[in-house]
Amino acid sequence: MLINPFDNDERRAFRDTLRQFMDKEIVPHAFAWDEAGHVPWEVHQKFGALGLWGFGIDEKYGGHGFDDPFMRLDASIEIARCGVGGIGAAIGGRGISLDPIQRLASEEVRTTILP
């Protein structure tokens, strides 16, 4: 068995939490949402509560204050496990928008959107 030398308890806990969330909250509904072409807003809120969009976002805006490419990779893998590309696209699209908002938006926009 190949052991990832960069894996640690925090990353494993994040991965396990996300896997459990996906299995309980997403997998049972993923195909129906994909067919409907819509991921409910509540799902975005739940991903946010898990801290999915906090990577690379300053703590003063509710982010983690650090970035972790391994955790981002783990999130992508766990989301892809649901077998529906639309879920990853919907969730990933939100993540893509956050860095430019943090770097380029006015303080008013940052404090409104990022938290």
N, C-alpha and C positions, 0 to 999 in steps of 0.2 A: 504494500500500500504506500502510495506517494504521500508524504506529509508536507503541507504547505508551511514553510518556515515563517511566513508572515501572519499566519493564523494566530489568534489569541482569544482569550475568554470573552472580551467585549465584542469582537467580530462574530464569534460563534453564537453569542446570546442574541445579537441583532439578527443574524441569519435564522436562528431557530424561531424567534418571535415573528419574523416576517413569514416564514414557512407556515407556521400555525395560523396566522392571520389569513394567508392566501387560501389554505385548505378549508377554513371555516367560512370566511366572508366573501371570497372571490370565486373560487372554483365552482361552487354550486350554481352560480349565476352567469359565469363568464360567457358561455355560448349564447345565451339569451340576450345579454347586453350587446354582444358583437353583432348579432343578427339585427337588433334594433338600431345599431349604429350610435349608441349612446351609453356612456358610463355615468350612473347617477352621481350627482354632486356629493352626496353623503359618502361615497366611496373615496372621492378626492380628499374629503375632510378626514376620513379615517387613516388614509395614507399619511396625511400631514401629521396627525396625532402620533403616528409611529416614528416620526422624525425623518421621514424619507427625503423631504426637501430641505432639511437643515444643513446639509453638507455644503461647506464653503460660504455659509451665510453668517454674518456677525451675530454674536449673542445678543447684542442690543436690539436686533430685529427678530429675536426668537429662534435664531439658528444655533447650530452646534458650536460655532466659533472655530471649527477646523474642517478640513476636508479629508476624506478617506477613500481613495480609489478602490480599495478592496471591498469596502462596505457598499460602494456604488455598484461594483460588479456583482456582489452577492445579491443585491436588490434586483438587478436586471435578471439574474438567473432564476431567482424565486418567482418573479413576476412572469417570466417566460414559461415556467412550469405549468401554468394554467392552460397552455395550449392555444391561446387566443391572442393574436397580434394586436387587436384593437385595444386591449387593456393596456399593454405596454406602450402603445402609441399615445393613448390618452394621458396616462400617468407621466410618460417621458416628456411629452410636450410641455407640461407644466414645469418640470424640472429644468428644461432648456431655457425657459424665460427668466428664471430667477437671477442668474449671474448678471445679465445685462441690466436688470432692474436695480440690483444692488450697486453696480458700478456707475450707471449712467443716469438714473432717475433722480429727481429732486428728493430732498429729505421728506417732504410731505408724502410723495408717492411711496417711498421706501417704508415709512412708518405705517402707511395704510395697507400696503399689499404684502410685504414680506412676513409679518407675523402671521 
